[in-house]
Structures are given as structure tokens and as C-alpha cells.
């Protein structure tokens, strides 16, 4: 695995911190969709 490769949320160690696991899933999906809604300035 290369350092720039994205880990699927299931490949990461679960976090005990509130919302972190769900946030990881959301960010992974956002990246997979090529960052929809991103505005370049």
C-alpha cells in the first residue's frame, strides 16, 4: 500500500470518539465521487 492510497473505513481501526467512524465513511464516499460540491477559488 502506498501512503497516498485511501483506506476504506472498514480497513481502519474503529474509533471510540463520537462521530469519527461515520465521518470517515462520509469522507470516503465524497472522495470516491470526485469531491462533489467542491468550489475552486
N, C-alpha and C positions, 0 to 999 in steps of 0.2 A: 504494500500500500504506500502510495506517495503522500507526502504531507498536505498536498493541495486537494486530495480526494475528499469528497464529502462522506461522512459516516451516516448510514441510515440510523434513525433514532433507536431502532432495536439493537444496533451494534454498540451502543453507548451504555455505560453503567447507569442504572436508574439513580436519579437524584431524589433526595428527601426534601429538597427545597420546594416550596409551594409554587406551582405552575410551570416549573422548569421542564418537566417531561412533555407537557402539552405544547409549550413554546417551541421546543426542539422539533416536534412533529410539524408544527405550522411553518417554521422557518425552512425546514427541509422541503416541504411541498412548494413553498414560494420559490425556492431556488430551482427546483425541478421544472417549474413553469416559466423559467427565464425572467424572474423578478417582475411580475406584472404590477403595474401601478407606480413603478419607479420613475421619477422625473429627473432628468439630467439637466443641470443648470449650465 
